[in-house]
Amino acid sequence: MNEAEHINTVSGSVHGQVLQARTVTADTIVLHAPEHRVPVPRQLPPPAHTWVDRVDELERLDRLLTTAGPTRVVVTGLGGVGKTGLAVRWLDGHYERHPDGVLHVDLNGWSGHPPPATAQVLAGWLRALGVAADDLPGEVAELVALYRTVTSDKAVAMLVDNARSAEQVQALVPATARGTILVTSRNRLAELAIAGFRHLDLDCFPAATGAALLTGLLDEDRQPIGEELLHALATRCHGHPLVLTIAGAHLAAYPRRDPARLITRLTHLAEASTGALDPHELSVEGVLQMSYEDLDATTARLYRGLAEHPGVEFTAEPLAAGLDVPVAEVGRGLGRLVEANLVTETGDERYRLHDVLREHVQTLAGQDDQAKRLAVRRRMIEWYLRRAAAADKIINPFPRRFSPVYTGLDTGVFAAKAALEWAETERANLLAAQQVAADQGWTELVYQFGEVLWNPLRPNYTAGELVSSQFLGANAAADAGHILEVVCRTRQGFGETNLGHHEAAVAICTIAVERAAEVGDPWLHSGALSTRARAHLKADDPHAALPDLEHALEIAEGMSDARSIALRHRRLGETALHPKVADAPLALHHLRLAASMFTGIGDDIGHARTVLHLARALTLNGQAAEAVSELAAIEQAVRDYGSVGYLADLCTVLGEVHAALGDTAEAHRRYGQAIDYYTAAGPGADKSKATVIARRDALDSDQPTA
């Protein structure tokens, strides 16, 4: 063959990407992939649609921006005074000073939500700044160091909302001298002065500014309100921006109503006060009370009912269940509350209360009949229990169940992946519901939550939450003398193993083994023995695991329970793969039996998880090519299931197998996918992610890893 000519011209019109190949032969095309460009992050929430004044505060921020060194400011003030609105408005006006991006995080200081972990915030910001997910370290200290390295020469801005303490902020301060960080808080966070932060205290509006804000909120076709009345109303609202916004919504909703009525209501409230409330609290209470009194009876009941919801964000369905009214009626009521600025939409048919409004709701609900309140709360908790049980049955339909909630359960509300997605979205509410049940002494609900939350929590690296849930469930079941104590103790031990608490896991599983023997339930006895064996195995003691597994298999075979037998064979195969045993033929024997049995009972995900171990056994036995075929056959089933944890495990094994075949490029790609999935799974997957990063790095350096 003659040497190929290099022709780099294309005749005619070309649409889309052009592929340039330097050399084309029968065997090889050398490609140049287009460069991947990361968009500059602009993460600020949208600005308020109505804006007035704050000229002095904006000018002060402008002056701080022009001083030498980084701009670091804590914006403080009352809840609802407009701290975030000011920060967003100012940063929006200075994008040109921050060409490398503007980042945002809400630390949920007074919302009732737990704050995001520092590692979670930094990982998200670093990805937004262009750091590949597989280059993120697993340890918080290393993340902080990388963050400071990446930001050291960048002109970036950060808005850190609703911080409760200086400690939350310190790790988020960028290293750059060209950067800006604004922090909003109800507290002064005086400790941040050491790091060069200045303070900007935000006060309520004077009467003229408050009147201008009210005017901006009113429709043009509304009956005009005199300047004197607007000033009087703004004065009675004490210039509180959130209160003024709600008052404006009230006036807009009732265009023919005399605003003097609202002023009179606030005046009477102030005169009746015993001095327990300061003027700002009086204005908040008065306007909220007036807005509440204008609600129809159905919507007012819905508003009070929000006090009984176990979490901060909510949808219509649990509220409808609690109030025992149709979902459509609750949906319409939530729409009316949004229009009145009493509820905020956070997503598609998801809502939340401002924390100032939550206090008002709790006060109102405190005046209701307490027995009726408890009944509403219990119905909401029971709705979450039933829906979680339906998700649980879809996620894994095979295990034996013990809770009465599964009787006559409608599982038609979910497809498989949708069930996992719903459980992840509602995770905070589900855990809060179990905790509320525990606080109320609803013992039977607590241990049922322990059972129904197992499958939703297990696949996606939520070991800490899993342990807490099973601990509550086990204690409640023990108090009630219910057999679920054994189930929850066993699963608590499983979670402790995932946390690396091996001694605690063995101790808890031993209690489960003893209790299972006492109650004489072979299914539970076999499961507890197997889980204790897993704890020994993860503690690097496979020889301690083997007696438990052999006993567990013997019990399962005595029951003729195909799934229990398959699970025991899978665990025996996994144990045979441990480096201290490394018996590939024995592992293949157990894993092929397990895979066949899972197929026989139609448990596709059980079969897929077994094949992951089978592929490792085949690779250890010199059959890596066959391992690739086995893994290819299950990949779609794992993807359809939707667990990022299982996808991460699949890609990890694919990386190991391709590395054994000498296909470094494919191994590198699969390890990269695994690292992305582990990153998405959150901090609970950090150890697994670190292991894969080490394996990928070993590929690059041609160094073997264990």
C-alpha positions as CSV (number, residue, x, y, z in Angstrom):
1,M,0.0,0.0,0.0
2,N,1.3,3.5,-0.9
3,E,1.7,6.0,1.8
4,A,-1.6,7.8,2.4
5,E,-2.0,11.4,1.3
6,H,-3.1,13.9,4.0
7,I,-6.0,15.9,2.6
8,N,-7.5,18.3,5.0
9,T,-10.1,20.0,2.8
10,V,-13.8,19.3,2.5
11,S,-15.7,20.1,-0.6
12,G,-19.4,21.2,-0.6
13,S,-21.4,22.2,2.5
14,V,-20.9,20.6,5.8
15,H,-23.4,20.7,8.7
16,G,-22.7,19.6,12.3
17,Q,-19.3,18.4,13.6
18,V,-16.4,17.7,11.1
19,L,-14.3,14.6,11.8
20,Q,-10.7,15.2,11.0
21,A,-8.5,12.1,10.6
22,R,-4.8,12.6,10.1
23,T,-4.1,9.1,8.9
24,V,-6.6,6.6,7.5
25,T,-5.4,3.0,7.0
26,A,-7.3,-0.3,6.9
27,D,-6.8,-0.6,10.7
28,T,-6.7,2.8,12.3
29,I,-8.3,6.1,12.4
30,V,-6.6,8.7,14.7
31,L,-9.3,11.0,16.0
32,H,-9.3,14.4,17.7
33,A,-12.3,14.8,19.9
34,P,-13.8,18.3,20.4
35,E,-12.7,20.0,23.6
36,H,-15.3,19.8,26.4
37,R,-16.1,23.3,27.7
38,V,-17.6,23.8,31.1
39,P,-20.1,26.6,31.3
40,V,-19.3,29.4,33.7
41,P,-21.5,28.8,36.8
42,R,-24.2,31.4,37.5
43,Q,-26.0,29.8,40.4
44,L,-27.9,32.7,42.0
45,P,-31.6,32.4,42.7
46,P,-33.8,34.7,40.7
47,P,-34.1,38.3,42.0
48,A,-37.3,39.5,43.6
49,H,-39.7,40.9,41.0
50,T,-40.3,44.0,43.1
51,W,-37.4,46.0,44.3
52,V,-37.1,49.3,46.2
53,D,-34.4,51.4,47.8
54,R,-31.4,49.7,49.6
55,V,-29.3,52.4,47.9
56,D,-27.1,53.0,50.9
57,E,-26.5,49.3,51.4
58,L,-25.7,48.7,47.7
59,E,-23.2,51.6,47.8
60,R,-21.5,50.2,50.9
61,L,-21.0,46.9,49.1
62,D,-19.7,48.8,46.1
63,R,-17.1,50.5,48.3
64,L,-16.0,47.2,49.8
65,L,-15.6,45.8,46.3
66,T,-13.1,48.5,45.3
67,T,-10.9,48.1,48.4
68,A,-7.7,46.0,48.1
69,G,-8.0,42.3,48.9
70,P,-11.0,40.0,48.7
71,T,-14.5,41.2,49.5
72,R,-16.0,39.4,52.5
73,V,-19.3,40.5,54.0
74,V,-21.8,39.1,56.5
75,V,-25.3,40.5,55.9
76,T,-27.3,40.3,59.1
77,G,-30.9,41.1,60.0
78,L,-34.3,39.8,61.0
79,G,-35.8,36.8,59.3
80,G,-37.6,38.1,56.2
81,V,-35.9,41.4,56.1
82,G,-34.5,40.8,52.6
83,K,-30.9,39.7,53.2
84,T,-30.8,37.2,50.3
85,G,-32.7,39.7,48.0
86,L,-30.0,42.3,48.6
87,A,-27.1,39.9,48.1
88,V,-28.7,38.6,44.8
89,R,-29.4,42.1,43.5
90,W,-25.8,43.3,44.2
91,L,-24.1,40.2,42.8
92,D,-26.4,40.4,39.7
93,G,-25.1,43.9,39.1
94,H,-21.4,42.8,39.3
95,Y,-21.2,39.7,37.1
96,E,-18.4,41.4,35.1
97,R,-16.2,41.5,38.3
98,H,-16.6,37.8,38.7
99,P,-16.0,36.3,35.2
100,D,-15.1,32.9,36.6
101,G,-18.5,32.3,38.1
102,V,-21.0,32.9,40.9
103,L,-21.8,30.1,43.3
104,H,-24.6,29.7,45.8
105,V,-25.6,27.4,48.7
106,D,-28.4,27.6,51.2
107,L,-27.3,26.3,54.6
108,N,-30.9,26.0,55.8
109,G,-30.1,27.8,59.1
110,W,-33.7,28.4,60.2
111,S,-35.7,26.3,57.7
112,G,-36.0,23.0,59.7
113,H,-34.0,21.2,57.0
114,P,-30.6,19.8,58.1
115,P,-27.7,21.8,56.5
116,P,-25.8,20.3,53.6
117,A,-22.5,18.7,54.5
118,T,-19.4,20.8,53.8
119,A,-18.1,18.0,51.6
120,Q,-21.3,18.0,49.6
121,V,-21.1,21.8,49.1
122,L,-17.5,21.8,48.1
123,A,-17.8,18.9,45.7
124,G,-20.7,20.6,43.9
125,W,-18.8,23.9,43.7
126,L,-15.7,22.2,42.4
127,R,-17.6,20.4,39.7
128,A,-19.2,23.7,38.7
129,L,-15.8,25.2,38.4
130,G,-14.7,22.5,36.0
131,V,-13.1,19.9,38.2
132,A,-13.9,16.4,36.9
133,A,-16.0,14.3,39.4
134,D,-13.3,11.6,39.4
135,D,-10.7,14.0,40.5
136,L,-12.5,14.9,43.7
137,P,-10.9,13.6,46.9
138,G,-13.0,11.7,49.4
139,E,-11.8,13.5,52.6
140,V,-13.2,16.9,53.6
141,A,-9.7,18.3,54.4
142,E,-8.5,17.3,50.9
143,L,-11.6,18.9,49.4
144,V,-11.0,22.1,51.2
145,A,-7.3,22.1,50.0
146,L,-8.4,21.5,46.4
147,Y,-11.0,24.2,46.6
148,R,-8.5,26.7,47.8
149,T,-6.1,25.7,45.1
150,V,-8.7,25.9,42.4
151,T,-10.0,29.3,43.5
152,S,-6.6,30.9,44.3
153,D,-6.4,32.7,40.9
154,K,-10.0,33.0,40.1
155,A,-12.4,36.0,40.1
156,V,-15.3,34.2,41.7
157,A,-18.2,35.1,44.0
158,M,-20.0,32.9,46.6
159,L,-23.3,33.6,48.2
160,V,-23.7,31.5,51.4
161,D,-27.3,31.8,52.6
162,N,-28.8,31.3,56.1
163,A,-25.6,30.3,58.0
164,R,-26.1,29.7,61.7
165,S,-22.5,29.6,62.7
166,A,-19.1,30.9,61.6
167,E,-17.8,27.3,61.6
168,Q,-20.2,26.5,58.7
169,V,-18.7,29.3,56.6
170,Q,-15.0,29.0,57.3
171,A,-14.3,26.0,55.0
172,L,-16.2,27.8,52.1
173,V,-14.0,30.9,52.1
174,P,-12.2,31.0,48.7
175,A,-8.4,31.6,48.6
176,T,-8.5,34.2,45.9
177,A,-7.7,37.9,46.4
178,R,-10.0,38.7,43.5
179,G,-13.0,36.9,44.9
180,T,-16.2,37.8,46.8
181,I,-18.1,35.9,49.5
182,L,-21.4,37.2,50.9
183,V,-22.9,35.4,53.9
184,T,-26.4,36.0,55.1
185,S,-27.5,35.2,58.7
186,R,-29.7,36.3,61.5
187,N,-26.7,36.0,63.7
188,R,-23.7,38.4,63.5
189,L,-21.1,35.6,63.2
190,A,-18.5,37.8,64.9
191,E,-15.9,35.0,64.7
192,L,-15.6,35.7,61.0
193,A,-14.1,39.1,61.6
194,I,-10.8,37.3,62.1
195,A,-11.0,36.1,58.5
196,G,-11.5,39.7,57.3
197,F,-15.3,39.8,57.1
198,R,-17.1,43.1,57.4
199,H,-20.7,43.4,58.7
200,L,-23.7,44.9,56.9
201,D,-26.7,45.1,59.2
202,L,-30.0,45.2,57.2
203,D,-32.9,47.0,58.9
204,C,-36.5,47.3,58.0
205,F,-37.7,50.0,55.6
206,P,-38.7,53.6,56.5
207,A,-42.4,54.5,55.9
208,A,-41.8,56.1,52.5
209,T,-39.9,53.1,51.2
210,G,-42.4,50.7,52.5
211,A,-45.2,52.7,50.8
212,A,-43.2,52.5,47.5
213,L,-42.9,48.7,47.9
214,L,-46.7,48.4,48.5
215,T,-47.4,50.5,45.4
216,G,-45.2,48.2,43.3
217,L,-47.2,45.2,44.5
218,L,-50.6,46.5,43.5
219,D,-52.2,46.1,40.1
220,E,-52.6,49.2,38.0
221,D,-56.3,48.7,37.7
222,R,-56.8,48.6,41.5
223,Q,-58.8,51.4,43.1
224,P,-56.0,54.0,44.0
225,I,-54.8,54.1,47.6
226,G,-53.9,57.5,49.0
227,E,-50.3,58.2,49.9
228,E,-51.2,58.9,53.5
229,L,-52.9,55.5,53.9
230,L,-49.9,53.7,52.3
231,H,-47.5,55.5,54.6
232,A,-49.7,54.6,57.6
233,L,-49.8,50.9,56.6
234,A,-46.1,50.8,56.0
235,T,-45.6,52.3,59.5
236,R,-47.9,49.8,61.1
237,C,-46.0,47.0,59.3
238,H,-42.8,48.5,60.8
239,G,-41.2,48.4,57.3
240,H,-40.7,44.6,57.5
241,P,-40.3,43.6,53.8
242,L,-41.8,40.1,54.2
243,V,-44.8,41.6,56.0
244,L,-45.2,44.3,53.5
245,T,-45.1,41.8,50.6
246,I,-47.9,39.7,52.3
247,A,-49.9,42.9,53.0
248,G,-49.5,43.9,49.3
249,A,-50.8,40.5,48.2
250,H,-53.7,41.0,50.6
251,L,-54.6,44.3,49.1
252,A,-54.1,43.1,45.6
253,A,-56.4,40.1,46.2
254,Y,-59.2,42.4,47.6
255,P,-59.0,45.5,45.3
256,R,-62.1,47.1,46.8
257,R,-61.2,46.6,50.4
258,D,-60.3,49.7,52.4
259,P,-56.6,49.4,53.6
260,A,-57.7,51.2,56.7
261,R,-59.1,47.9,57.9
262,L,-55.7,46.4,57.9
263,I,-54.2,49.4,59.7
264,T,-57.0,49.2,62.3
265,R,-56.3,45.5,62.9
266,L,-52.6,46.2,63.4
267,T,-53.3,49.1,65.8
268,H,-55.7,47.0,67.9
269,L,-53.0,44.3,68.1
270,A,-50.4,46.8,69.3
271,E,-52.8,48.3,71.9
272,A,-53.7,44.8,73.2
273,S,-50.1,43.7,73.5
274,T,-48.7,43.1,77.0
275,G,-45.2,44.0,75.8
276,A,-44.2,40.5,75.2
277,L,-43.7,41.1,71.5
278,D,-41.4,43.7,69.9
279,P,-42.9,46.0,67.1
280,H,-41.5,43.8,64.3
281,E,-43.1,40.7,65.8
282,L,-46.4,42.6,66.2
283,S,-46.4,43.6,62.5
284,V,-45.6,40.1,61.4
285,E,-48.3,38.6,63.6
286,G,-50.9,41.2,62.6
287,V,-50.5,41.0,58.8
288,L,-50.3,37.2,58.9
289,Q,-53.4,37.1,61.0
290,M,-55.3,39.4,58.7
291,S,-54.2,37.3,55.7
292,Y,-55.3,34.2,57.5
293,E,-58.7,35.6,58.4
294,D,-59.3,36.3,54.7
295,L,-58.9,32.7,53.8
296,D,-62.0,30.6,53.2
297,A,-62.6,28.0,55.9
298,T,-61.2,25.1,53.8
299,T,-58.0,26.9,52.9
300,A,-57.6,28.1,56.5
301,R,-57.9,24.5,57.8
302,L,-55.3,23.5,55.2
303,Y,-53.0,26.3,56.4
304,R,-53.3,25.2,60.0
305,G,-52.8,21.6,58.9
306,L,-49.3,22.4,57.7
307,A,-48.2,22.4,61.3
308,E,-48.8,18.7,61.4
309,H,-46.6,17.8,58.5
310,P,-43.4,15.9,59.6
311,G,-41.0,17.6,57.1
312,V,-40.5,21.1,55.7
313,E,-41.2,20.5,52.0
314,F,-44.5,18.9,51.1
315,T,-46.9,17.9,48.4
316,A,-50.7,17.8,48.3
317,E,-51.2,14.1,48.9
318,P,-50.1,13.7,52.5
319,L,-51.9,16.9,53.4
320,A,-55.1,15.5,51.8
321,A,-54.7,12.2,53.7
322,G,-54.1,14.0,57.0
323,L,-57.1,16.4,56.6
324,D,-59.3,13.7,55.0
325,V,-60.2,15.7,52.0
326,P,-59.7,15.2,48.2
327,V,-56.2,15.8,46.8
328,A,-57.7,18.2,44.2
329,E,-59.2,20.3,46.9
330,V,-55.8,20.6,48.7
331,G,-54.1,21.4,45.4
332,R,-56.5,24.3,44.9
333,G,-56.0,25.5,48.5
334,L,-52.2,25.4,48.0
335,G,-52.6,27.6,44.9
336,R,-54.6,30.1,47.0
337,L,-51.9,30.1,49.7
338,V,-49.2,30.7,47.0
339,E,-51.2,33.7,45.7
340,A,-51.4,35.1,49.3
341,N,-47.6,34.6,49.7
342,L,-48.2,32.3,52.6
343,V,-46.6,29.3,50.9
344,T,-43.8,29.1,48.4
345,E,-43.4,26.7,45.5
346,T,-40.1,25.0,45.4
347,G,-40.6,22.7,42.4
348,D,-43.3,20.9,40.4
349,E,-46.2,20.6,42.9
350,R,-43.8,20.9,45.9
351,Y,-44.1,23.6,48.5
352,R,-42.6,24.9,51.7
353,L,-43.3,27.6,54.3
354,H,-40.9,30.5,55.1
355,D,-39.7,29.8,58.6
356,V,-41.4,33.0,59.9
357,L,-44.7,31.7,58.5
358,R,-44.1,28.3,60.1
359,E,-44.1,30.0,63.5
360,H,-47.4,31.6,62.8
361,V,-48.9,28.2,61.6
362,Q,-47.7,26.6,64.8
363,T,-49.4,29.3,66.9
364,L,-52.7,29.0,65.1
365,A,-52.6,25.2,65.3
366,G,-52.0,25.4,69.1
367,Q,-55.5,26.8,69.4
368,D,-57.1,23.8,67.8
369,D,-58.4,20.7,69.5
370,Q,-55.3,18.7,70.3
371,A,-56.9,15.3,69.8
372,K,-58.0,16.4,66.4
373,R,-54.5,17.7,65.6
374,L,-53.0,14.4,66.6
375,A,-55.5,12.6,64.4
376,V,-54.4,14.7,61.4
377,R,-50.7,14.2,62.2
378,R,-51.2,10.4,62.5
379,R,-53.0,10.2,59.2
380,M,-50.2,12.0,57.5
381,I,-47.6,9.7,59.1
382,E,-49.7,6.7,58.0
383,W,-49.9,8.0,54.5
384,Y,-46.1,8.1,54.3
385,L,-45.9,4.6,55.8
386,R,-48.2,3.2,53.2
387,R,-46.6,5.0,50.3
388,A,-43.1,3.9,51.5
389,A,-44.4,0.3,51.8
390,A,-45.6,0.5,48.2
391,A,-42.2,1.8,47.1
392,D,-40.5,-0.9,49.1
393,K,-42.5,-3.7,47.5
394,I,-41.7,-2.4,44.0
395,I,-38.0,-1.9,44.7
396,N,-37.7,-5.5,46.1
397,P,-40.8,-7.7,45.9
398,F,-39.2,-10.9,47.1
399,P,-38.4,-10.8,50.9
400,R,-40.8,-11.9,53.5
401,R,-42.7,-9.1,55.2
402,F,-44.0,-8.8,58.7
403,S,-45.8,-5.5,59.0
404,P,-49.6,-5.2,58.7
405,V,-49.2,-2.2,56.3
406,Y,-48.5,-4.6,53.5
407,T,-51.9,-6.2,53.7
408,G,-54.1,-5.1,50.8
409,L,-51.4,-2.6,49.7
410,D,-51.8,-0.8,46.3
411,T,-48.4,-0.9,44.6
412,G,-49.8,0.4,41.3
413,V,-48.6,3.9,42.0
414,F,-45.0,3.2,41.1
415,A,-42.8,1.7,38.4
416,A,-39.4,0.3,39.7
417,K,-37.2,3.3,39.0
418,A,-39.9,5.8,40.0
419,A,-40.2,4.0,43.4
420,L,-36.5,4.6,44.1
421,E,-36.7,8.2,42.8
422,W,-39.7,8.9,45.0
423,A,-38.0,7.4,48.1
424,E,-34.9,9.6,47.5
425,T,-37.0,12.8,47.0
426,E,-39.0,12.1,50.1
427,R,-36.2,10.6,52.2
428,A,-36.1,13.6,54.7
429,N,-39.9,13.4,55.1
430,L,-39.9,9.6,55.6
431,L,-37.2,9.7,58.3
432,A,-38.9,12.7,59.9
433,A,-42.2,10.7,59.9
434,Q,-40.6,7.8,61.7
435,Q,-39.1,10.2,64.3
436,V,-42.5,11.9,64.8
437,A,-44.1,8.5,65.3
438,A,-41.4,7.7,67.9
439,D,-41.9,11.1,69.7
440,Q,-45.6,10.5,69.8
441,G,-45.2,6.9,71.2
442,W,-46.9,5.3,68.1
443,T,-44.8,2.2,68.6
444,E,-46.4,0.1,65.9
445,L,-45.8,2.7,63.3
446,V,-42.2,3.1,64.3
447,Y,-41.2,-0.5,63.8
448,Q,-43.2,-0.7,60.6
449,F,-41.2,2.3,59.3
450,G,-38.1,0.3,60.2
451,E,-39.2,-2.5,57.8
452,V,-40.5,-0.4,54.9
453,L,-37.5,2.0,54.8
454,W,-34.9,-0.9,54.5
455,N,-35.0,-1.3,50.7
456,P,-35.4,2.4,49.8
457,L,-32.4,3.3,52.0
458,R,-30.1,0.4,51.4
459,P,-29.0,0.8,47.7
460,N,-27.8,4.4,47.7
461,Y,-25.2,4.9,50.5
462,T,-27.3,6.2,53.3
463,A,-25.8,3.9,56.0
464,G,-26.1,6.5,58.8
465,E,-29.8,7.1,58.2
466,L,-30.4,3.4,57.7
467,V,-28.8,2.6,61.1
468,S,-30.8,5.3,62.8
469,S,-34.1,4.1,61.3
470,Q,-33.4,0.5,62.2
471,F,-32.4,1.4,65.7
472,L,-35.7,3.2,66.2
473,G,-37.5,0.2,64.7
474,A,-35.7,-2.4,66.7
475,N,-36.3,-0.6,70.0
476,A,-40.0,0.0,69.2
477,A,-40.5,-3.7,68.2
478,A,-38.7,-4.8,71.4
479,D,-41.0,-2.7,73.5
480,A,-44.0,-4.2,71.7
481,G,-42.6,-7.8,71.8
482,H,-42.8,-7.9,68.0
483,I,-40.8,-10.2,65.8
484,L,-39.6,-7.3,63.8
485,E,-37.0,-6.6,66.5
486,V,-34.9,-9.4,65.0
487,V,-35.3,-8.0,61.5
488,C,-34.4,-4.5,62.5
489,R,-31.4,-5.6,64.7
490,T,-30.1,-7.6,61.7
491,R,-30.5,-4.7,59.4
492,Q,-29.0,-2.3,61.9
493,G,-25.9,-4.6,61.9
494,F,-25.8,-4.4,58.1
495,G,-25.7,-0.6,58.3
496,E,-23.1,-0.6,61.0
497,T,-20.9,-2.7,58.7
498,N,-21.3,-0.2,55.9
499,L,-20.2,2.5,58.3
500,G,-17.1,0.5,59.1
501,H,-18.2,-0.2,62.7
502,H,-17.4,-3.9,62.5
503,E,-17.3,-4.7,66.2
504,A,-20.7,-3.0,66.7
505,A,-22.1,-4.8,63.7
506,V,-21.0,-8.2,65.1
507,A,-22.4,-7.4,68.5
508,I,-25.8,-6.2,67.2
509,C,-26.1,-9.2,64.8
510,T,-25.3,-11.5,67.7
511,I,-28.3,-10.1,69.6
512,A,-30.3,-10.7,66.4
513,V,-29.1,-14.3,66.1
514,E,-29.9,-15.1,69.8
515,R,-33.4,-13.5,69.5
516,A,-34.1,-15.4,66.3
517,A,-33.2,-18.6,68.0
518,E,-35.5,-17.7,71.0
519,V,-38.5,-17.0,68.8
520,G,-37.8,-20.1,66.7
521,D,-38.0,-18.5,63.3
522,P,-35.6,-20.2,60.9
523,W,-35.9,-17.6,58.2
524,L,-34.8,-14.8,60.6
525,H,-32.2,-17.1,62.2
526,S,-30.6,-17.8,58.8
527,G,-30.6,-14.1,57.8
528,A,-29.1,-12.9,61.1
529,L,-26.3,-15.5,60.8
530,S,-25.6,-14.4,57.2
531,T,-25.5,-10.7,58.2
532,R,-23.1,-11.5,61.1
533,A,-20.9,-13.4,58.6
534,R,-20.9,-10.3,56.4
535,A,-19.7,-8.2,59.3
536,H,-16.8,-10.7,59.9
537,L,-16.0,-10.6,56.2
538,K,-15.9,-6.8,56.0
539,A,-13.7,-6.9,59.1
540,D,-11.2,-8.9,57.1
541,D,-11.9,-12.2,58.9
542,P,-13.4,-14.6,56.3
543,H,-12.6,-17.6,58.4
544,A,-14.9,-16.4,61.2
545,A,-17.6,-15.8,58.6
546,L,-17.6,-19.4,57.2
547,P,-19.2,-21.2,60.2
548,D,-22.0,-18.7,60.3
549,L,-22.6,-19.0,56.5
550,E,-22.6,-22.8,56.6
551,H,-25.1,-22.8,59.4
552,A,-27.2,-20.2,57.6
553,L,-27.2,-22.3,54.4
554,E,-28.2,-25.5,56.4
555,I,-31.2,-23.7,57.9
556,A,-32.2,-22.2,54.6
557,E,-32.1,-25.6,52.9
558,G,-34.1,-27.1,55.8
559,M,-36.8,-24.5,54.9
560,S,-36.6,-25.2,51.2
561,D,-36.6,-21.4,50.7
562,A,-35.1,-20.9,47.3
563,R,-34.3,-17.2,47.8
564,S,-32.7,-17.7,51.2
565,I,-30.6,-20.5,49.7
566,A,-29.5,-18.3,46.8
567,L,-28.5,-15.5,49.2
568,R,-26.4,-17.8,51.4
569,H,-24.6,-19.3,48.3
570,R,-23.9,-15.7,47.1
571,R,-22.4,-14.8,50.4
572,L,-20.3,-18.0,50.5
573,G,-19.1,-17.2,47.0
574,E,-18.2,-13.7,48.1
575,T,-16.3,-15.1,51.1
576,A,-14.4,-17.6,48.8
577,L,-13.2,-14.5,46.8
578,H,-11.6,-12.9,49.9
579,P,-7.8,-12.6,49.4
580,K,-7.2,-14.7,52.5
581,V,-9.2,-17.5,50.9
582,A,-8.9,-16.8,47.1
583,D,-10.5,-20.1,46.1
584,A,-11.8,-19.3,42.6
585,P,-13.3,-22.7,41.9
586,L,-15.2,-22.7,45.2
587,A,-16.5,-19.2,44.5
588,L,-17.6,-20.2,41.0
589,H,-19.5,-23.2,42.5
590,H,-21.5,-21.1,45.0
591,L,-22.0,-18.1,42.7
592,R,-23.3,-20.2,39.7
593,L,-25.7,-21.9,42.0
594,A,-26.9,-18.6,43.4
595,A,-27.3,-17.0,39.9
596,S,-29.3,-20.0,38.7
597,M,-31.6,-19.9,41.7
598,F,-32.2,-16.1,41.4
599,T,-33.1,-16.6,37.7
600,G,-35.4,-19.4,38.7
601,I,-37.5,-17.3,41.0
602,G,-37.5,-14.2,38.6
603,D,-35.3,-12.0,40.9
604,D,-33.5,-10.0,38.2
605,I,-31.6,-7.6,40.5
606,G,-30.6,-10.5,42.8
607,H,-29.2,-12.3,39.8
608,A,-27.4,-9.1,38.6
609,R,-25.8,-8.5,42.0
610,T,-24.6,-12.2,42.0
611,V,-23.1,-11.8,38.6
612,L,-20.9,-8.9,39.9
613,H,-19.2,-11.4,42.2
614,L,-19.3,-14.1,39.5
615,A,-17.4,-11.9,37.2
616,R,-14.7,-11.4,39.8
617,A,-14.5,-15.1,40.3
618,L,-14.2,-15.7,36.6
619,T,-11.4,-13.1,36.3
620,L,-9.6,-14.7,39.3
621,N,-9.9,-18.0,37.5
622,G,-8.4,-16.7,34.3
623,Q,-11.7,-16.3,32.4
624,A,-12.0,-12.5,32.1
625,A,-13.4,-12.7,28.6
626,E,-16.3,-14.7,29.9
627,A,-16.7,-12.3,32.8
628,V,-17.2,-9.4,30.2
629,S,-20.0,-11.4,28.6
630,E,-21.7,-12.1,31.9
631,L,-21.6,-8.4,32.9
632,A,-22.9,-7.2,29.5
633,A,-25.9,-9.4,30.0
634,I,-26.9,-7.7,33.2
635,E,-26.0,-4.1,32.5
636,Q,-29.4,-3.0,31.3
637,A,-31.1,-4.6,34.2
638,V,-29.0,-2.6,36.6
639,R,-29.6,0.6,34.7
640,D,-33.3,-0.1,34.7
641,Y,-33.3,-0.6,38.4
642,G,-32.0,3.0,38.9
643,S,-29.7,2.6,42.0
644,V,-26.6,4.7,41.6
645,G,-24.9,2.5,44.2
646,Y,-25.5,-0.6,42.1
647,L,-24.4,1.2,38.9
648,A,-21.2,2.3,40.6
649,D,-20.5,-1.4,41.7
650,L,-21.2,-2.6,38.1
651,C,-18.8,-0.1,36.6
652,T,-16.2,-0.9,39.2
653,V,-16.2,-4.6,38.3
654,L,-16.2,-3.8,34.6
655,G,-13.1,-1.7,35.2
656,E,-11.4,-4.6,37.1
657,V,-12.2,-7.1,34.4
658,H,-11.0,-4.9,31.5
659,A,-7.8,-4.2,33.5
660,A,-7.2,-7.9,33.8
661,L,-7.7,-8.2,30.0
662,G,-5.1,-5.5,29.4
663,D,-7.7,-3.1,28.0
664,T,-6.4,-0.1,29.9
665,A,-8.5,2.5,28.0
666,E,-11.8,0.7,28.7
667,A,-10.8,0.0,32.3
668,H,-10.0,3.7,32.7
669,R,-13.4,4.7,31.2
670,R,-15.3,2.3,33.4
671,Y,-13.5,3.4,36.6
672,G,-14.3,7.0,35.6
673,Q,-18.0,6.1,35.3
674,A,-17.9,4.3,38.7
675,I,-16.3,7.4,40.3
676,D,-19.0,9.6,38.9
677,Y,-21.7,7.3,40.3
678,Y,-20.0,7.1,43.7
679,T,-19.8,10.9,43.7
680,A,-23.5,11.2,42.9
681,A,-24.2,8.7,45.7
682,G,-22.8,11.2,48.3
683,P,-20.4,11.0,51.2
684,G,-21.5,7.5,52.2
685,A,-19.7,6.2,49.1
686,D,-16.4,8.0,49.8
687,K,-14.5,4.8,50.8
688,S,-15.6,2.9,47.7
689,K,-14.8,5.9,45.6
690,A,-11.3,6.2,47.0
691,T,-10.6,2.5,46.3
692,V,-11.6,3.0,42.6
693,I,-9.6,6.2,42.3
694,A,-6.6,4.2,43.5
695,R,-7.2,1.5,41.0
696,R,-7.6,4.0,38.2
697,D,-4.4,5.8,39.2
698,A,-2.6,2.4,39.3
699,L,-3.6,1.9,35.7
700,D,-1.8,5.2,34.8
701,S,1.3,4.2,36.7
702,D,1.3,0.5,35.7
703,Q,1.4,-0.3,39.4
704,P,-0.6,-3.3,40.8
705,T,-3.2,-2.7,43.5
706,A,-4.8,-5.1,45.9
